[in-house]
Amino acid sequence: MTSTGPTAAHAPSDLSALFRTVPFRQLLSARVAWTLGIQMVLVAIGWQMYEITRDPWALALVGLYQFVPVLILTLPAGHAADHWSRTRIMVVCLVLQATVAAILAWDSWHGSVTREHLLIASVVLGAARAFQMPAVQATTPNTVPPQMLSRAMAASSTATQGSVIAGPAAGGMLLVLGNDVLYAVATVLLIVAMVLAGRLRIARHNTTGRGTSAEDVFAGLRYVARRPVILGAVLLDLFAVLFGGAIALLPIFASEILTGGPSMLGWLRAAPAMGALVMSLYLMRHPPSTRVGFKLLLSVAVFGLATITFGLSTSFWLSMLALFVNGAADMVSVVIRQTLVQLETPDEMRGRVSAVNSVFIGASNQLGEFQSGSVASLIGPVAAVVVGGSATCLIAAVWPRLFPDLAKRRSLYSDQTSDVTRGHRLGDQPATLSDSSGPKNS
């Protein structure tokens, strides 16, 4: 087989074919509604926490309290995603998140939100994310043929990043009306996402011949550890976001360094997503196909440089530009990393591998917030961001020595990819390109 496989040369790969794929459209709609709602909730939690405490350490705790449940629960969650209905897992997680948003709306209406309320909410949201992300990531390859996966990843990122732009921006505006209004709107959006996820119909993934032992639960971790390309990709994101993430400190930059308010916070939160949206629109039509290892490392270096620029800026517009570039660079690495991981993983392992991916990638955001907040409490927010961006650039420089196979990777596809994707791995059925629903995922 060639690097892209014989079927890839003849199968439709244009955007119209992608969006005619019914399961992909269904999943995409649910992700948009969920992203809008959860971004609003996160903006409100960060702003309320800083309003109540005026303490960077409290912002660090918000990230930590979201990270710990992910660290503890993600591997069991990946096991669940390979054994149970992935759509049902998504629905249960969305119910949980909508409940948190509704309770915070009620407490905010009565003026009874405390630091402890927000930390408990962070724990619950982290637990829901632990189960939701492996299910979502493992489901995405089941909605399209494998030769369309990189486009699907870019298209998903386009829609998601558009929601990440609209969510914080709308959240900042709604904060002017009150935290209770923001949480109420977020509750409605999460309920809409729950309904959409419940209607998702895809081919049932294979669950035969699997155990429930600890060895089976940790199979995804072993799979990743034995594959240098996948291991290098997920560890690269972990350290880049761990040191280069400045999102947790945006309330401080908005209120004290740039002397703005809730609306400015919303726009600062949206700026990385604006850059990511523009880049994902480009990648949707021009997916990375050559020198992908070099492009991955270059994007991480640009991410670090943009972070340093943001930390040193005292201008709102320069800060917006730096965060815009930050998001655009991150989107390049996201598409390359996620496509590599999904293409090189068989469907029966995708839940558990996606769980490991979530620990290293998704949870790195929360751990990065804790790192940024804790360092900022010691040396100040500006120094914390600059040091973190510098560390990210250093990581990009040393990674070729640690993971040469990843750095030298030229294509998203490999001979192993062809084996993994043979037969589309969609329950031996291709994703439907018609307007009728596919088999129900029981």
N, C-alpha and C positions, 0 to 999 in steps of 0.2 A: 504493500500500500504506500501511497505517497504520504507526505506529512499531513495533508489535509484530509486524506481518505478519499476513495473514489466517489462516494456519494456526495461529497461536498462540491464536486465540480458541476453536478447536474441539478442539485436541489436549489430551490429559490432562496436567495439570501438578501433580497432588497427589502427596503423598509415597509413597502406595502404588504409583502408576504408576512413580515413579522407581525404587523398589527392586524392582519386577518386571522392570526392564531388566537382562537377564543380563550383558551386557558391563560395565555400570557396577558391578554387584556383584562381578564378577571382579576388576576393576581396584582397587576399593576394598579388597577383602580383601588383595591384594598390598601396597598402600600401608600398611595398618595394620601388617602384620608387619614390613615394611621400616622403618617409622618407629620402632616399638618397639626393634628391634635397633640401628639407627644412633644413636638417642638414648642408649642405654646405652653404646655405644662412645665417644661424645663426652663423656659425663660422666666416664668412666674416664680418658680421655686428659687432660682438663683437671685432674682431681684428681691423677693420677700425675705430670704435668708440674710442678705446684706442689709436690708432695711432694719431688720430686727436686731442684728448683732453688730454690724459695722466691723466685722472681723474676717480677714482673709482665711483664717483657720477654719471658720465655719463653712466657707465655700469649699475648702478642701475636704471637709467631712462629707459634704453632699456627694462629691465624686467618689469618695471612699465607700460610703454606704450603698452606692449603686454598684460598685465594683465587687464587693465581697460576695453578695449572693450569686453574681455571675461566675465568679471563681469557683464557688462551692458546687453550684447546680448545673453548670453548662455540660459537663461530660455525661451525667445522667440524662440531661435534656437531649443530648445528641443520640443517646441510646433510645430514648423514647421516640425521637423523630424517625428512627429506622424501624420501629416496631409498631407504632400506633399511627392513626390517621394524622397526617401533618396539618391538614386543614382544621381539624378539630382542636389540635394544640393551639393553632393561631387564634381560633375563636375564643378559647378559654383565656388566653393571655390578654386579648383585647377586652374581654369582660372585666378582668382584674384591673386593667389600666383605666378603663372608663369609671370603675367604682372609685378608684383613688381620686380621679379628677373631680368626680361628683362630691366626694366628702370634703375635699379642699375648697370647692365652691361654697358648700354649706358653711364650713368653718370661717371662710373669709367673709361671707355675708354677715356673720354674727361677730366678726372681729376677734375670733378666738384662736387664730393660727399662732402656734408657737414654734420655736426652734425644734423641739422634739417632734411636733407634727410633721415638719418638713423632712426630718431625718427618717422617720418611719415611712413616709411616702417614698423616699428615695430607695429604701430597702425593698419595698414591694415592687416598685418599678424595675429595679434591678433583677428581682426574681422573675418577673414576667418576661423581661428581655432575655434572660438566660434560656428560657424555653422557646420563645418566639423566634429568635434569630436563626438557630439551626434549622427549624422547620421551614422558615421562609427561604433560606439559602439553599436548602436541599430540594425545595419544590421548584425553584426557578428553572433548573435544567430539564425538569419534566414537562415544562410548558412549551418548549421549542425543540426542533431538531438540533443536534450538536453543532452543525456548521453555522447555525445562526446564533450561537450562544454569546459570542463576543458582542454582536450587535444588540442582543437582548439585554446584556449587562449594561451597555452604554445607554440604551433606551430607558431601562429601569433607573439608572443613575440620573438621566435627564429629568424624568418625572419626579423622582425623589428629591433631587436638588432644587427643582422648582418649588416643591413643597417646603423644603428647608429654607428657601428664601422667603416665601409667603408666610410661613409659620411664625418665625421670630419677628418679622416686620409687622404682621398683624397683631402679634402678641404685645409688642411694644406699644402699639396704638391702643389696644384694648386695656392695657395696664392703666392708661389715663382714666378710663371709665371705672376701673376697680379690678382687683384681683379676682373677685367673685365672678365678674362678667367673663373674664378670660377663661377661668376654669370651667364655667358653664358651656361656653362655646366649644372648648376642647372636649368636653364630655360628649356633646352631640357628634362631633367628628369621629371620636373613637367608637361610638355606637354604629355610625354609618360604616366604618371599616369592618366592624364585627359582622354586620349583615352581609357585606360584600364578600368577606372571606368565607362565610358560611355557604355562599352560592358557588364557590370555586369547584369545578369539576375537572379532574385530571385522571390519567390512567393510574391505577393502583400500583404502588411500588412493591417490589418483591420483599416479603418478610419471612420466607421459608428458611429453615435450617439455621436458625439463630438461637443462641442461648441467652441467659440472663445473668451470667456469672460476671465477676469483676473483670475477668480477662476480656469478655465481650465488650463491657463498658469502656475499657481503656484501649480497645482495638484502634480507634481513630487516632489516639495519641501515638501509638506505635507506628501506624501507617505514615503519619506525618514525619516522625523522627527518622524513618528509614529512607526518606526521599529528600535529598538536599535542596532541590529546587523549591519544593513546597515549604520546607522548613525555613529556608532562607527568606522566602517571600513573607511568611507570616511573622517571623521574628523582626524583619526589617520594619514592618508597620508598627509592631509593638514598641520598639525603641524610638522610632521617629515620632510617634504620637506621644509617647511617654515624656520625651524631652521637649518636643516642639509644640505641644498643644498649649494655647493661651486662652482658650474659650472660657475656662473657669474664672479668669481674672478680668473678663470684659466688664462686669459691673463696676470694678474699681477704675478701669481706664475710662469708662463712659462718665462716671460721676466725679472723679477727682482729677484725672490727668487731662482729659479732653473737655471737662466741665460741661457735660450734657446731662440728660435725664433718661427716662424710660424709652422714649422714642429713639434716642441715639443708640441705646443698648440694642434695641431691636434691629436697627440698620447694621450695627457692627456684627451682630450675630448672623445677619443675612449675607454679609459681604463674602465670606468664604463660599457659601452656597451659590452666589451669583457667578463667581469664577468657575466653580464646579459645573454649573449649568451650561455656561458657554463652552467649556471644554468637552462636556459630555455630548453636546449637540454636534461638535466636530467629530468626536470619536464614533458617534453613532453612524456617520456616513463614511468615516475613514478609520476603521478599527486598526489598532497597532498590529503590524504584520512582519516587520523586520527589526532586528536589533532590539528586541523587547527587553532584554536584560539591561542593556545600557540605558534605554529610555526610562526604565524603572528607577535605576539609581540616580539618574540625572533629575528626575522629578522630585525625588526625596531631597536632593541638595538644594533645588530651587525652593522647596517647601521651607527648609531651614533658613535660607537667606531672607525669604519673605517674612518669616517670624521675627528675625533680628530687626528688620526694617520697622515692623509694627511696634516692637518694644521701644525703639528709639524715637518714634514719631511723636510729635506734639500737635500735629495737624490732623483734623478729622478726615480730610480728603486723602492725605497720604496714608493714614491708617486704613481707610477703606480700600485704597489701591493695594496696599500690602496684603490685606486679608483676601482680596479678590485673587491675587496671584497665588497666595497660599492655597486657596480652594481649587484653583485650576490645576496646580501641580499635583495636589493630592488626588484629584480625579484621575489623572493619568496612571498613577500607581494603583489606585483602587481597581480600575478596569483590568489592568494587566494582572494584578495579583489574583483577583477573584476568578478571572477566566482561567488562569493557569491551574488554580486549585480545583475548580469544578471539572475541567476537561480531563485532568489526570486522576480523577477519583471515580470508581464504579458506583452506580446508583445505590447499591445495597450498603455502601459505606458512607454515602454523602451526608447523612444525618450526623454521624459521629465525627467525621472530618470537619463538617461545618461547625460542629460544636467546638472543636479545637480552634478552628479559625475564629470563632466568636470570642473565645478566651483571649487569644493573642491580639485580635484586631478590634472587635467591638468593645471589649472590656478595657482595652488600652486607653480609650477615651476617658472613662471614669478614673482609671488609675493615673492618667496624665493630669486630670483635673486636681486630684489629690496632691500629686507631686508639685504642680504649679502653685497651688494655694499654700502648701506647707513651706516651699522654698520662699515664696513671696512674703510669708510671715517672718522670715529670718533676714532676708536681704532686700526686701522691697519688690514690688511688682515689675518695675522696669528691668532691674537686674535679673530677675527670675526668668523673664521672657527672653532676654538677650542670651543668657547662659544656655537656656534650653535650645534656642535656635542654633547656637554654635555647636552644641553636642550633636544635633541632628546632622549638620554638615559633616562632622567628623565621622559619624556612622556611615554616611554614604561613601566617604573616602576609603574606609577600611573594609567595607563589605566585600569587594572583589577578592580580597585575600582570604576571607573566611568562607565565602560561598562562590567559588569561581564558576561552577556550573550555572548558577543563576546569572552571574554577571555576563557570561558568554552566550547565554540563551538567545537565539536568533528569531525563533518563531514561537507562537503560542502553542503550536501543535508539535507532537513528537510521535514516534512509533508507538509508544505506550498509550498516547492519547487516542490513537486510532483503535487500539484494542479496547480501551475503556468505552469509547463512544459507538462501537460497532452495534448496529441494530437500534441506534438512538437511545437505548437504555430507558425507554419509556414504557416499561411493562411489555416490551417487544411490539409496541404500537406507536406510530408517529403521532405527534401532537396534531390535532385537527386544524385545518386551515379554513374550515367552513364556518358558518354562523350558528351551527348547532353545537350543543354541549357534548363533551366527551364522556367517557365512562365515569361513574361516580366513584370518588375516593372514599371507600368505606372505612 
